[in-house]
Amino acid sequence: MDLDPVALSRAQFALTVMFHYLFPPLSIGLGALMVLLEGAYLRTKDRRYEAAVRFFTKIFAVNFAVGVASGIVMEFQFGTNWATYSRFVGDVFGSALAAEGIFAFFLESGFLAILVFGWNRVGPKMHFFSTLMVFLGSCFSAVWIVIANSWQHTPTGFHLVGEGAEMRAEITDFWAMVFNPSAMHRLNHVLFGSFIQGAFFVMSISAFYVLKKRHLEIAKRSFTFALVFGAISSIAILISGHSQANAVAVNQPAKLAAFEGHYETGPADMILFGWPNDETRQVDYAVAVPGMLSFLVHGDPEAPIRGLDEFPEDERPPVAVPFVTYHLMAMLGTFFIGITLLGLLQLWRGKLWDQPWLLRIFVVSVVGPYLANQAGWVAAEVGRQPWVVYGLLKTSDAVSPSVKGGEVLTSIVLFGIAYLALFALWIYVLNEKIQHGPEDPETLGTPPSGGSFVDAAVAAGDRSLTEADTVPVASTTSVARASGGE
């Protein structure tokens, strides 16, 4: 049987990216809430806030570790499956990914040790600073990854060098590349989506504790912060989504047509539900608001929107996948706004904790942001097809010329097994930590009254030297021999 290496390479990249994308949004959203909760601890000196941050720090560390492990795998595919693509975008992506390593990953990982292990070694202000730096590091990582990805959608600030298979893009204006037309719109959307995921994650765990009548005071405080944060982020992402859709209408009109199932140029309705039919070139079972898409894009319900009919057949994106995932993301976004505003109303009325049905909804609603983030990514990337770099390089031309379909299929199976095991381990560890719950605030160690990071490092070094002085000589000799020393 003849296996298509292009289709299989696309499937493998989708598998690895979608698995990896389970973790960075939670790191960003959870990091933001940890900053808010620890700020409340600094302001009030209430140890229940500290207990909450300590608890979520453990979950953050697990999520960070799995995210890093799953993210490394993606990079190898650029060389194995997408050699032509790597040559074409390498000069552009090199600067963005280097910036991520310098300004984001080093910042995040450098302060992570203080965040996780520094509670009783540095002062509260220094620990809060480390929490803030870890959060900012995770955000900066998203900044540079989104910039690199957005350049593929709206490439600017470059010129082409070479010909044929040796052609590549070189940067001529770094800041034009950074601020390409879609970058900031997509960055805002990614960050707000991450904030929503972190908020619903915290609300899910906190609601679970309230229902079980465990850690009530810590859970209620955590839930309240997450609820307010989630409601603000849910409303903000609606505004961000509108802005991004307008940018897509200008920069990638074929993608917008696929999102909305808009086959023929003319005034466009906003379809709420339906199923696109490529044969009849219309949306079956459509429930739509007449003229609303034209109004949202142009401010005029009679203004024409470019349809798929204006583009050559070999440059049209598939419709079914972008249409379904885009509408799924939009419906979930509407749900996030509704459920958080309902929660705020019940909180204001003082009845939230006495309504178990609503708390149960919050427990299971944690799945929603995961689905929405995944659906948004799929809609954006499939809607860009058949281009891997919009208007410049088609996906079918970007695959490695020497890669075979069977080789890709074998690696998909092996990676699938590894990812299933890693996912099961992640779920197991998360469940163990959630079942254990936060520590009793009364049992927490007393943090240092002050001091800087340097003071803490010196103190730790002094303790290490003191401990080393107490090691018996026979023990150190045994260690040296065991390690190959004389």
WOSULHU-V540793 format. One record per pair of residues at least 24 apart in sequence whose C-alpha atoms are under 7 Angstrom apart, sorted by the first residue. I is the first residue (numbers start at 0). J is the second residue. If there is no record, write none. Layout:
BEGIN
I | J
I | J
END
This chain:
BEGIN
2 | 404
2 | 405
3 | 404
4 | 402
4 | 403
4 | 404
4 | 407
5 | 395
5 | 398
7 | 404
7 | 407
7 | 408
8 | 80
8 | 407
11 | 411
15 | 73
16 | 73
17 | 373
19 | 66
19 | 69
19 | 70
21 | 369
22 | 62
22 | 66
23 | 66
24 | 193
24 | 196
25 | 193
25 | 196
25 | 197
26 | 59
26 | 62
26 | 63
26 | 137
27 | 134
27 | 137
27 | 138
27 | 193
27 | 194
28 | 193
28 | 194
28 | 195
28 | 196
28 | 197
28 | 198
29 | 197
30 | 134
31 | 134
32 | 225
34 | 130
34 | 131
37 | 127
46 | 440
47 | 217
47 | 440
48 | 217
50 | 437
50 | 438
50 | 440
51 | 217
51 | 221
51 | 437
54 | 437
56 | 115
58 | 429
79 | 399
80 | 398
80 | 399
80 | 402
81 | 397
81 | 398
81 | 399
82 | 398
82 | 399
83 | 164
83 | 397
83 | 398
83 | 399
84 | 397
84 | 398
86 | 167
87 | 166
87 | 167
87 | 168
88 | 167
88 | 168
90 | 168
90 | 169
90 | 170
91 | 168
91 | 169
91 | 170
92 | 147
95 | 143
95 | 147
96 | 143
98 | 143
99 | 139
99 | 140
99 | 143
102 | 139
103 | 136
103 | 137
103 | 139
103 | 140
104 | 136
104 | 140
106 | 132
106 | 133
106 | 136
107 | 132
107 | 133
107 | 136
107 | 137
118 | 446
119 | 444
119 | 445
119 | 446
119 | 447
120 | 446
120 | 447
120 | 455
121 | 447
121 | 450
121 | 451
121 | 452
121 | 455
122 | 446
122 | 447
122 | 448
122 | 449
122 | 450
123 | 446
125 | 451
125 | 452
142 | 186
145 | 182
145 | 186
146 | 177
146 | 182
149 | 181
149 | 182
150 | 176
150 | 179
151 | 387
151 | 388
151 | 389
152 | 383
152 | 388
152 | 389
153 | 179
153 | 180
153 | 181
153 | 250
153 | 389
154 | 179
155 | 179
181 | 246
184 | 239
184 | 242
184 | 243
185 | 243
187 | 239
188 | 236
188 | 239
188 | 240
191 | 232
191 | 236
192 | 236
192 | 372
194 | 229
194 | 232
195 | 229
195 | 232
195 | 233
195 | 368
196 | 368
196 | 369
198 | 225
198 | 226
198 | 228
198 | 229
199 | 229
199 | 364
199 | 365
200 | 365
201 | 225
202 | 226
202 | 361
203 | 361
203 | 362
203 | 363
203 | 365
204 | 362
206 | 358
206 | 361
206 | 362
207 | 362
210 | 355
226 | 339
229 | 339
230 | 336
230 | 339
230 | 340
233 | 332
233 | 335
233 | 336
234 | 336
245 | 296
252 | 305
253 | 307
253 | 315
253 | 316
254 | 316
254 | 382
254 | 383
256 | 306
256 | 307
257 | 316
257 | 317
257 | 318
257 | 321
257 | 322
257 | 382
258 | 321
258 | 322
258 | 325
259 | 322
260 | 318
260 | 322
261 | 306
261 | 307
262 | 306
262 | 307
262 | 308
263 | 306
263 | 307
263 | 308
264 | 303
264 | 304
264 | 305
264 | 306
264 | 308
265 | 303
265 | 304
265 | 305
266 | 290
266 | 293
266 | 300
266 | 301
266 | 302
266 | 303
266 | 304
267 | 291
267 | 292
267 | 293
267 | 303
267 | 304
268 | 292
268 | 293
275 | 318
275 | 319
314 | 385
315 | 385
316 | 382
316 | 383
316 | 384
316 | 385
320 | 378
321 | 378
321 | 381
321 | 382
324 | 374
324 | 375
324 | 377
324 | 378
325 | 374
325 | 375
325 | 378
327 | 374
328 | 371
328 | 374
328 | 375
331 | 367
331 | 371
END
